[in-house]
Amino acid sequence: TPQNFPFFYDKKFWQEYLDLLVENRMNTLYLWNGHPFASLVKLEDYPYALEVSEEVYEKNVEIFKYITQEADKRGIWVIQMFYNIFVSKPFAEKHGISTQHREPTPLISDYNRKSIAAFVQKYPNVGLLVCLGEALRGTDNQVEWFTKVVIPGVKDGLDALGISQEPPIVLRAHAADP
């Protein structure tokens, strides 16, 4: 939100920062967030999951698109990192659950898969860095989450765009079996 992260909404800051990256021959910008989806995309099946006001959501979409387009002009790849398994606070409250989970459930899997798909559709040039170890524990859960939620979510988003070439996905896992 503008109150918590005013720099995020400052286009002059982003121009200067992206130019600094170019000057220093850096070509990747990593953005980290526990669950970025609920501030950057809306879901038809879960409209209540949006965790910011409509006004802030519109600002978020505008500035995120601006950052990614400006980065792209400079040859900088933006990669959005997210933790697993997290859900938005409004989603958690609606379902009477926690915002962090140790293992997949059908509801949480569906919500996250659709969140990832919507994100890929809205921001197709943004890479994803997936962390499979903050709350998600155990190799079986990590493998299931990655192969049945994350990858299918990316593919769903690409299919909706008519894109057949899969982008690289960066995986960050704690004690996961490669």
Secondary structure, 3 states (H helix, E strand, C coil): CCCCCHHHHCHHHHHHHHHHHHHCCCCEEEEEECCCHHHHCCCCCCHHHCCCCHHHHHHHHHHHHHHHHHHHHCCCEEEEEEECCECCHHHHHHHCCCCECCCCCHHHHHHHHHHHHHHHHHCCCCEEEEECCCCCCCHHHHHHHHHHHHHHHHHHHHHHHCCCCCCCEEEECCCCCC
